[in-house]
Amino acid sequence: MAGNPWKAEASEAVYLSIDKDAFGREEVVTDWDQGTMTLEQLERAYCRILDSRRILGVDICGEADRDEFFSGQMSASDEQNDAAKQTNLRNASIRRSRLEGYKREREMEEATGFRRRPSGG
């Protein structure tokens, strides 16, 4: 695809694979060399993809081995991961609902030729 990869047809579907070792230790603990990505950066990228593509599925990989050395760190990391996952799922659901609402409004505007005035002002 030429040009800006974020400008895609909505019909183009993608599958996302998220590797935990791309994140910094503040976000998640793995037993691999870790990157510096934050959950906020992932969320922004995910939302940009969600705005322009249909997501078929997502996998998250990079679980650390559960040996005794990591057991204490992994319990805290698991709790942190679960909390982050719930937050991302909730935010994605809210954004998807807003996007669907915007799409319905645009369809109605195109069908009727009438543009709704912004509220409050």
Secondary structure, DSSP 8 states (H G I E B T S, - for coil): --S-TTS--TT-EEEEEEEGGGB-TTT---SS----B-HHHHHHHHHHHHHHSEEEEEEEE------TTTHHHHHHHHHHHHHHHHHHHHHHHHHHHHHHHHHHHHHHHHHH------S--
